[in-house]
Amino acid sequence: MIAAYIVYPVLRFFTPPAVALGEVDKVFVTTLDKMGLNTAKFFKFLDKPAVLVHLPDGKYTSLSAKCTHMGCTVAFQSKDDNFICECHGSIFNIDGKVLKGPATRPLPVYYVDIEGNKIYVTVKKQLA
Ligand code: FES
């Protein structure tokens, strides 16, 4: 039995991860016609809250909506183009950078892929 406590962690260490290098985690979020300018759509990505924003200049961005302080979900403030966490008052800009603490780390940014009328969010750019 003690051998199992030793062997199992060693085997797990040498076992390839469930997600192979280059594999893309990708989720369909919405369609172009459902995202007005300066609006945000919250969705679940990788079991965490995430947000897609249609910026005033027409571009799209997507970030984790999980505050990096203690994990509350941030809210989008369209008039200032930023995210506020109502738990302890952290504010993040549209790029995820911290404008006001207590959070010290930025919100992770995801990639937006538009295919036809469909908007997808991915962890990383798809390999060609
Ligand atoms: S959890 Fe967001 S500021 Fe504390």
Backbone and ligand atoms as CSV (ligand in chain L), in Angstrom:
chain,resi,resn,atom,element,x,y,z
A,1,MET,N,N,0.820,-1.201,0.000
A,1,MET,CA,C,0.000,0.000,0.000
A,1,MET,C,C,0.858,1.257,0.000
A,2,ILE,N,N,1.940,1.251,0.752
A,2,ILE,CA,C,2.824,2.416,0.801
A,2,ILE,C,C,3.441,2.661,-0.574
A,3,ALA,N,N,3.698,1.570,-1.305
A,3,ALA,CA,C,4.270,1.712,-2.644
A,3,ALA,C,C,3.349,2.532,-3.539
A,4,ALA,N,N,2.035,2.374,-3.367
A,4,ALA,CA,C,1.072,3.137,-4.173
A,4,ALA,C,C,1.222,4.632,-3.939
A,5,TYR,N,N,1.511,5.032,-2.703
A,5,TYR,CA,C,1.690,6.451,-2.390
A,5,TYR,C,C,2.941,7.017,-3.059
A,6,ILE,N,N,3.875,6.157,-3.336
A,6,ILE,CA,C,5.122,6.595,-3.979
A,6,ILE,C,C,5.011,6.504,-5.499
A,7,VAL,N,N,4.492,5.364,-5.973
A,7,VAL,CA,C,4.449,5.118,-7.411
A,7,VAL,C,C,3.446,6.046,-8.118
A,8,TYR,N,N,2.271,6.251,-7.525
A,8,TYR,CA,C,1.241,7.048,-8.193
A,8,TYR,C,C,1.716,8.465,-8.528
A,9,PRO,N,N,2.284,9.211,-7.575
A,9,PRO,CA,C,2.757,10.561,-7.943
A,9,PRO,C,C,3.840,10.543,-9.011
A,10,VAL,N,N,4.698,9.520,-8.982
A,10,VAL,CA,C,5.758,9.429,-9.991
A,10,VAL,C,C,5.135,9.192,-11.362
A,11,LEU,N,N,4.165,8.274,-11.436
A,11,LEU,CA,C,3.495,8.009,-12.713
A,11,LEU,C,C,2.758,9.246,-13.211
A,12,ARG,N,N,2.091,9.968,-12.322
A,12,ARG,CA,C,1.364,11.188,-12.726
A,12,ARG,C,C,2.334,12.237,-13.270
A,13,PHE,N,N,3.519,12.289,-12.684
A,13,PHE,CA,C,4.512,13.265,-13.126
A,13,PHE,C,C,4.937,12.996,-14.568
A,14,PHE,N,N,5.080,11.715,-14.915
A,14,PHE,CA,C,5.560,11.376,-16.254
A,14,PHE,C,C,4.430,11.156,-17.259
A,15,THR,N,N,3.179,11.216,-16.838
A,15,THR,CA,C,2.052,11.059,-17.748
A,15,THR,C,C,1.798,12.375,-18.468
A,16,PRO,N,N,1.601,12.363,-19.792
A,16,PRO,CA,C,1.348,13.609,-20.522
A,16,PRO,C,C,0.073,14.283,-20.001
A,17,PRO,N,N,0.024,15.605,-20.055
A,17,PRO,CA,C,-1.171,16.312,-19.598
A,17,PRO,C,C,-2.366,15.960,-20.476
A,18,ALA,N,N,-3.568,16.164,-19.923
A,18,ALA,CA,C,-4.793,15.840,-20.656
A,18,ALA,C,C,-4.930,16.696,-21.908
A,19,VAL,N,N,-4.420,17.923,-21.865
A,19,VAL,CA,C,-4.503,18.808,-23.023
A,19,VAL,C,C,-3.133,18.835,-23.690
A,20,ALA,N,N,-3.083,18.369,-24.900
A,20,ALA,CA,C,-1.809,18.325,-25.616
A,20,ALA,C,C,-1.388,19.718,-26.047
A,21,LEU,N,N,-0.088,19.907,-26.186
A,21,LEU,CA,C,0.446,21.183,-26.623
A,21,LEU,C,C,-0.155,21.536,-27.980
A,22,GLY,N,N,-0.637,22.749,-28.123
A,22,GLY,CA,C,-1.210,23.170,-29.402
A,22,GLY,C,C,-2.706,22.957,-29.474
A,23,GLU,N,N,-3.234,22.160,-28.574
A,23,GLU,CA,C,-4.675,21.952,-28.557
A,23,GLU,C,C,-5.338,23.221,-28.023
A,24,VAL,N,N,-6.471,23.539,-28.550
A,24,VAL,CA,C,-7.101,24.808,-28.219
A,24,VAL,C,C,-8.390,24.583,-27.452
A,25,ASP,N,N,-8.502,25.268,-26.340
A,25,ASP,CA,C,-9.773,25.306,-25.640
A,25,ASP,C,C,-10.552,26.445,-26.253
A,26,LYS,N,N,-11.708,26.134,-26.779
A,26,LYS,CA,C,-12.455,27.110,-27.558
A,26,LYS,C,C,-13.927,26.974,-27.229
A,27,VAL,N,N,-14.599,28.113,-27.078
A,27,VAL,CA,C,-16.012,28.078,-26.767
A,27,VAL,C,C,-16.757,29.068,-27.651
A,28,PHE,N,N,-17.921,28.652,-28.139
A,28,PHE,CA,C,-18.790,29.560,-28.886
A,28,PHE,C,C,-19.473,30.468,-27.874
A,29,VAL,N,N,-19.429,31.773,-28.106
A,29,VAL,CA,C,-20.016,32.715,-27.153
A,29,VAL,C,C,-21.335,33.282,-27.661
A,30,THR,N,N,-21.326,33.831,-28.865
A,30,THR,CA,C,-22.536,34.441,-29.400
A,30,THR,C,C,-22.319,34.727,-30.881
A,31,THR,N,N,-23.257,35.443,-31.471
A,31,THR,CA,C,-23.127,35.839,-32.874
A,31,THR,C,C,-22.949,37.356,-32.955
A,32,LEU,N,N,-22.365,37.812,-34.060
A,32,LEU,CA,C,-22.065,39.242,-34.231
A,32,LEU,C,C,-23.314,40.108,-34.069
A,33,ASP,N,N,-24.423,39.674,-34.603
A,33,ASP,CA,C,-25.644,40.487,-34.574
A,33,ASP,C,C,-26.220,40.649,-33.168
A,34,LYS,N,N,-25.742,39.876,-32.214
A,34,LYS,CA,C,-26.273,39.974,-30.844
A,34,LYS,C,C,-25.381,40.795,-29.924
A,35,MET,N,N,-24.295,41.360,-30.480
A,35,MET,CA,C,-23.371,42.155,-29.657
A,35,MET,C,C,-23.339,43.595,-30.149
A,36,GLY,N,N,-24.127,44.456,-29.543
A,36,GLY,CA,C,-24.081,45.869,-29.890
A,36,GLY,C,C,-22.767,46.482,-29.440
A,37,LEU,N,N,-22.457,47.651,-29.995
A,37,LEU,CA,C,-21.229,48.341,-29.599
A,37,LEU,C,C,-21.271,48.668,-28.112
A,38,ASN,N,N,-20.115,48.533,-27.480
A,38,ASN,CA,C,-19.962,48.869,-26.061
A,38,ASN,C,C,-20.863,48.035,-25.145
A,39,THR,N,N,-21.023,46.777,-25.514
A,39,THR,CA,C,-21.784,45.865,-24.658
A,39,THR,C,C,-20.883,44.707,-24.246
A,40,ALA,N,N,-21.282,44.026,-23.206
A,40,ALA,CA,C,-20.521,42.885,-22.704
A,40,ALA,C,C,-21.434,41.683,-22.558
A,41,LYS,N,N,-20.870,40.531,-22.808
A,41,LYS,CA,C,-21.602,39.276,-22.596
A,41,LYS,C,C,-20.760,38.392,-21.689
A,42,PHE,N,N,-21.342,38.015,-20.579
A,42,PHE,CA,C,-20.654,37.124,-19.654
A,42,PHE,C,C,-20.992,35.687,-20.008
A,43,PHE,N,N,-20.020,34.818,-19.842
A,43,PHE,CA,C,-20.208,33.410,-20.150
A,43,PHE,C,C,-19.244,32.592,-19.304
A,44,LYS,N,N,-19.391,31.309,-19.372
A,44,LYS,CA,C,-18.526,30.409,-18.611
A,44,LYS,C,C,-17.455,29.882,-19.551
A,45,PHE,N,N,-16.206,29.952,-19.129
A,45,PHE,CA,C,-15.104,29.454,-19.948
A,45,PHE,C,C,-14.108,28.767,-19.031
A,46,LEU,N,N,-13.803,27.539,-19.333
A,46,LEU,CA,C,-12.885,26.757,-18.511
A,46,LEU,C,C,-13.372,26.712,-17.061
A,47,ASP,N,N,-14.679,26.606,-16.901
A,47,ASP,CA,C,-15.323,26.532,-15.585
A,47,ASP,C,C,-15.173,27.802,-14.761
A,48,LYS,N,N,-14.888,28.905,-15.412
A,48,LYS,CA,C,-14.766,30.177,-14.697
A,48,LYS,C,C,-15.551,31.248,-15.450
A,49,PRO,N,N,-15.945,32.313,-14.749
A,49,PRO,CA,C,-16.647,33.386,-15.452
A,49,PRO,C,C,-15.691,34.115,-16.404
A,50,ALA,N,N,-16.197,34.453,-17.573
A,50,ALA,CA,C,-15.428,35.200,-18.562
A,50,ALA,C,C,-16.363,36.215,-19.205
A,51,VAL,N,N,-15.766,37.162,-19.902
A,51,VAL,CA,C,-16.589,38.209,-20.510
A,51,VAL,C,C,-16.059,38.529,-21.901
A,52,LEU,N,N,-16.988,38.754,-22.808
A,52,LEU,CA,C,-16.677,39.216,-24.165
A,52,LEU,C,C,-17.196,40.645,-24.257
A,53,VAL,N,N,-16.362,41.563,-24.746
A,53,VAL,CA,C,-16.773,42.965,-24.861
A,53,VAL,C,C,-16.640,43.407,-26.310
A,54,HIS,N,N,-17.685,44.073,-26.806
A,54,HIS,CA,C,-17.641,44.700,-28.127
A,54,HIS,C,C,-17.274,46.152,-27.885
A,55,LEU,N,N,-16.039,46.493,-28.205
A,55,LEU,CA,C,-15.507,47.819,-27.893
A,55,LEU,C,C,-16.119,48.896,-28.792
A,56,PRO,N,N,-16.095,50.148,-28.325
A,56,PRO,CA,C,-16.664,51.248,-29.125
A,56,PRO,C,C,-16.025,51.380,-30.513
A,57,ASP,N,N,-14.754,50.941,-30.664
A,57,ASP,CA,C,-14.110,51.039,-31.984
A,57,ASP,C,C,-14.446,49.854,-32.892
A,58,GLY,N,N,-15.326,48.967,-32.416
A,58,GLY,CA,C,-15.769,47.848,-33.235
A,58,GLY,C,C,-15.010,46.557,-32.997
A,59,LYS,N,N,-13.880,46.628,-32.306
A,59,LYS,CA,C,-13.116,45.416,-32.019
A,59,LYS,C,C,-13.751,44.657,-30.849
A,60,TYR,N,N,-13.309,43.423,-30.681
A,60,TYR,CA,C,-13.777,42.591,-29.576
A,60,TYR,C,C,-12.609,42.239,-28.677
A,61,THR,N,N,-12.899,42.094,-27.396
A,61,THR,CA,C,-11.886,41.592,-26.479
A,61,THR,C,C,-12.568,40.639,-25.506
A,62,SER,N,N,-11.792,39.761,-24.933
A,62,SER,CA,C,-12.341,38.811,-23.969
A,62,SER,C,C,-11.345,38.600,-22.836
A,63,LEU,N,N,-11.872,38.565,-21.647
A,63,LEU,CA,C,-11.031,38.399,-20.462
A,63,LEU,C,C,-11.713,37.461,-19.477
A,64,SER,N,N,-10.909,36.999,-18.544
A,64,SER,CA,C,-11.483,36.314,-17.401
A,64,SER,C,C,-12.267,37.343,-16.612
A,65,ALA,N,N,-13.427,36.962,-16.105
A,65,ALA,CA,C,-14.230,37.875,-15.285
A,65,ALA,C,C,-14.076,37.537,-13.808
A,66,LYS,N,N,-13.098,36.710,-13.506
A,66,LYS,CA,C,-12.856,36.308,-12.119
A,66,LYS,C,C,-11.789,37.218,-11.530
A,67,CYS,N,N,-12.186,38.018,-10.563
A,67,CYS,CA,C,-11.262,38.966,-9.943
A,67,CYS,C,C,-10.046,38.222,-9.401
A,68,THR,N,N,-8.876,38.801,-9.637
A,68,THR,CA,C,-7.641,38.148,-9.216
A,68,THR,C,C,-7.336,38.375,-7.736
A,69,HIS,N,N,-8.184,39.133,-7.062
A,69,HIS,CA,C,-7.973,39.312,-5.621
A,69,HIS,C,C,-8.458,38.083,-4.875
A,70,MET,N,N,-9.769,37.886,-4.854
A,70,MET,CA,C,-10.299,36.724,-4.133
A,70,MET,C,C,-11.355,35.963,-4.924
A,71,GLY,N,N,-11.480,36.264,-6.210
A,71,GLY,CA,C,-12.296,35.420,-7.062
A,71,GLY,C,C,-13.724,35.834,-7.316
A,72,CYS,N,N,-14.152,36.990,-6.880
A,72,CYS,CA,C,-15.509,37.441,-7.200
A,72,CYS,C,C,-15.602,37.717,-8.700
A,73,THR,N,N,-16.817,37.739,-9.213
A,73,THR,CA,C,-17.013,38.055,-10.618
A,73,THR,C,C,-17.094,39.570,-10.791
A,74,VAL,N,N,-16.306,40.091,-11.725
A,74,VAL,CA,C,-16.301,41.536,-11.957
A,74,VAL,C,C,-17.499,41.926,-12.806
A,75,ALA,N,N,-17.836,43.206,-12.775
A,75,ALA,CA,C,-18.935,43.750,-13.590
A,75,ALA,C,C,-18.341,44.714,-14.608
A,76,PHE,N,N,-18.941,44.787,-15.795
A,76,PHE,CA,C,-18.476,45.691,-16.844
A,76,PHE,C,C,-19.147,47.042,-16.679
A,77,GLN,N,N,-18.339,48.110,-16.757
A,77,GLN,CA,C,-18.857,49.475,-16.688
A,77,GLN,C,C,-18.650,50.102,-18.066
A,78,SER,N,N,-19.706,50.145,-18.858
A,78,SER,CA,C,-19.560,50.595,-20.241
A,78,SER,C,C,-19.180,52.069,-20.339
A,79,LYS,N,N,-19.619,52.891,-19.396
A,79,LYS,CA,C,-19.306,54.326,-19.519
A,79,LYS,C,C,-17.819,54.596,-19.340
A,80,ASP,N,N,-17.115,53.760,-18.604
A,80,ASP,CA,C,-15.675,53.939,-18.396
A,80,ASP,C,C,-14.837,52.870,-19.084
A,81,ASP,N,N,-15.492,51.922,-19.750
A,81,ASP,CA,C,-14.781,50.802,-20.371
A,81,ASP,C,C,-13.838,50.111,-19.389
A,82,ASN,N,N,-14.341,49.787,-18.230
A,82,ASN,CA,C,-13.521,49.049,-17.282
A,82,ASN,C,C,-14.378,48.041,-16.520
A,83,PHE,N,N,-13.725,47.297,-15.657
A,83,PHE,CA,C,-14.402,46.268,-14.876
A,83,PHE,C,C,-14.225,46.591,-13.406
A,84,ILE,N,N,-15.288,46.466,-12.655
A,84,ILE,CA,C,-15.208,46.739,-11.224
A,84,ILE,C,C,-15.614,45.479,-10.465
A,85,CYS,N,N,-14.889,45.229,-9.412
A,85,CYS,CA,C,-15.234,44.119,-8.527
A,85,CYS,C,C,-15.894,44.720,-7.301
A,86,GLU,N,N,-17.133,44.351,-7.106
A,86,GLU,CA,C,-17.885,44.951,-6.010
A,86,GLU,C,C,-17.568,44.336,-4.659
A,87,CYS,N,N,-16.795,43.263,-4.646
A,87,CYS,CA,C,-16.467,42.639,-3.357
A,87,CYS,C,C,-15.567,43.538,-2.514
A,88,HIS,N,N,-14.473,44.029,-3.115
A,88,HIS,CA,C,-13.537,44.852,-2.347
A,88,HIS,C,C,-13.089,46.084,-3.123
A,89,GLY,N,N,-13.698,46.340,-4.271
A,89,GLY,CA,C,-13.465,47.595,-4.977
A,89,GLY,C,C,-12.356,47.627,-6.011
A,90,SER,N,N,-11.795,46.495,-6.380
A,90,SER,CA,C,-10.756,46.530,-7.423
A,90,SER,C,C,-11.360,46.982,-8.747
A,91,ILE,N,N,-10.550,47.674,-9.523
A,91,ILE,CA,C,-10.976,48.128,-10.845
A,91,ILE,C,C,-9.905,47.720,-11.852
A,92,PHE,N,N,-10.338,47.188,-12.983
A,92,PHE,CA,C,-9.436,46.746,-14.057
A,92,PHE,C,C,-9.806,47.483,-15.331
A,93,ASN,N,N,-8.797,47.813,-16.144
A,93,ASN,CA,C,-9.140,48.459,-17.413
A,93,ASN,C,C,-9.548,47.404,-18.439
A,94,ILE,N,N,-9.838,47.869,-19.648
A,94,ILE,CA,C,-10.361,46.967,-20.673
A,94,ILE,C,C,-9.319,45.931,-21.116
A,95,ASP,N,N,-8.039,46.203,-20.828
A,95,ASP,CA,C,-6.975,45.238,-21.127
A,95,ASP,C,C,-6.716,44.298,-19.957
A,96,GLY,N,N,-7.462,44.462,-18.883
A,96,GLY,CA,C,-7.303,43.601,-17.723
A,96,GLY,C,C,-6.331,44.125,-16.686
A,97,LYS,N,N,-5.670,45.239,-16.969
A,97,LYS,CA,C,-4.680,45.767,-16.019
A,97,LYS,C,C,-5.370,46.365,-14.798
A,98,VAL,N,N,-4.720,46.233,-13.658
A,98,VAL,CA,C,-5.281,46.745,-12.405
A,98,VAL,C,C,-5.172,48.266,-12.373
A,99,LEU,N,N,-6.314,48.932,-12.195
A,99,LEU,CA,C,-6.326,50.390,-12.032
A,99,LEU,C,C,-6.407,50.750,-10.560
A,100,LYS,N,N,-7.035,49.856,-9.784
A,100,LYS,CA,C,-7.191,50.115,-8.355
A,100,LYS,C,C,-7.257,48.768,-7.636
A,101,GLY,N,N,-6.539,48.638,-6.546
A,101,GLY,CA,C,-6.506,47.407,-5.766
A,101,GLY,C,C,-7.707,47.279,-4.870
A,102,PRO,N,N,-7.717,46.234,-4.098
A,102,PRO,CA,C,-6.595,45.444,-3.610
A,102,PRO,C,C,-6.009,44.410,-4.591
A,103,ALA,N,N,-6.677,44.107,-5.693
A,103,ALA,CA,C,-6.095,43.142,-6.636
A,103,ALA,C,C,-4.752,43.682,-7.122
A,104,THR,N,N,-3.813,42.782,-7.350
A,104,THR,CA,C,-2.488,43.196,-7.831
A,104,THR,C,C,-2.158,42.579,-9.190
A,105,ARG,N,N,-2.878,41.526,-9.537
A,105,ARG,CA,C,-2.604,40.844,-10.814
A,105,ARG,C,C,-3.698,41.169,-11.826
A,106,PRO,N,N,-3.331,41.257,-13.103
A,106,PRO,CA,C,-4.322,41.586,-14.138
A,106,PRO,C,C,-5.296,40.439,-14.387
A,107,LEU,N,N,-6.411,40.773,-15.022
A,107,LEU,CA,C,-7.340,39.744,-15.471
A,107,LEU,C,C,-6.717,39.069,-16.695
A,108,PRO,N,N,-6.682,37.742,-16.739
A,108,PRO,CA,C,-6.163,37.065,-17.931
A,108,PRO,C,C,-6.994,37.429,-19.170
A,109,VAL,N,N,-6.292,37.619,-20.264
A,109,VAL,CA,C,-6.940,37.980,-21.532
A,109,VAL,C,C,-7.009,36.752,-22.427
A,110,TYR,N,N,-8.137,36.577,-23.095
A,110,TYR,CA,C,-8.312,35.466,-24.020
A,110,TYR,C,C,-8.297,35.991,-25.450
A,111,TYR,N,N,-8.235,35.081,-26.387
A,111,TYR,CA,C,-8.283,35.439,-27.802
A,111,TYR,C,C,-9.718,35.341,-28.301
A,112,VAL,N,N,-10.062,36.222,-29.219
A,112,VAL,CA,C,-11.383,36.202,-29.846
A,112,VAL,C,C,-11.198,35.772,-31.290
A,113,ASP,N,N,-11.932,34.758,-31.689
A,113,ASP,CA,C,-11.923,34.293,-33.078
A,113,ASP,C,C,-13.313,34.484,-33.653
A,114,ILE,N,N,-13.395,35.165,-34.775
A,114,ILE,CA,C,-14.679,35.358,-35.445
A,114,ILE,C,C,-14.674,34.523,-36.710
A,115,GLU,N,N,-15.653,33.654,-36.784
A,115,GLU,CA,C,-15.785,32.782,-37.954
A,115,GLU,C,C,-17.177,32.994,-38.519
A,116,GLY,N,N,-17.249,33.698,-39.650
A,116,GLY,CA,C,-18.547,34.042,-40.214
A,116,GLY,C,C,-19.257,34.980,-39.255
A,117,ASN,N,N,-20.414,34.572,-38.791
A,117,ASN,CA,C,-21.186,35.384,-37.845
A,117,ASN,C,C,-20.965,34.948,-36.395
A,118,LYS,N,N,-20.145,33.939,-36.212
A,118,LYS,CA,C,-19.988,33.361,-34.871
A,118,LYS,C,C,-18.735,33.873,-34.167
A,119,ILE,N,N,-18.883,34.148,-32.889
A,119,ILE,CA,C,-17.755,34.628,-32.087
A,119,ILE,C,C,-17.362,33.523,-31.110
A,120,TYR,N,N,-16.088,33.160,-31.193
A,120,TYR,CA,C,-15.540,32.144,-30.298
A,120,TYR,C,C,-14.463,32.789,-29.429
A,121,VAL,N,N,-14.240,32.224,-28.276
A,121,VAL,CA,C,-13.143,32.648,-27.426
A,121,VAL,C,C,-12.253,31.440,-27.203
A,122,THR,N,N,-10.943,31.701,-27.286
A,122,THR,CA,C,-9.981,30.622,-27.123
A,122,THR,C,C,-8.908,31.027,-26.110
A,123,VAL,N,N,-8.215,30.031,-25.616
A,123,VAL,CA,C,-7.114,30.298,-24.701
A,123,VAL,C,C,-5.920,30.831,-25.468
A,124,LYS,N,N,-5.698,30.294,-26.632
A,124,LYS,CA,C,-4.580,30.761,-27.451
A,124,LYS,C,C,-4.955,30.666,-28.906
A,125,LYS,N,N,-4.200,31.369,-29.706
A,125,LYS,CA,C,-4.451,31.365,-31.149
A,125,LYS,C,C,-4.376,29.937,-31.684
A,126,GLN,N,N,-5.282,29.631,-32.575
A,126,GLN,CA,C,-5.236,28.322,-33.207
A,126,GLN,C,C,-4.000,28.222,-34.070
A,127,LEU,N,N,-3.389,27.058,-34.020
A,127,LEU,CA,C,-2.243,26.832,-34.879
A,127,LEU,C,C,-2.749,26.556,-36.294
A,128,ALA,N,N,-2.058,27.071,-37.268
A,128,ALA,CA,C,-2.507,26.943,-38.663
A,128,ALA,C,C,-2.609,25.533,-39.132
L,1,FES,S1,S,-12.435,39.769,-4.790
L,1,FES,FE1,FE,-12.331,41.409,-6.153
L,1,FES,S2,S,-11.509,43.019,-5.007
L,1,FES,FE2,FE,-11.570,41.376,-3.633
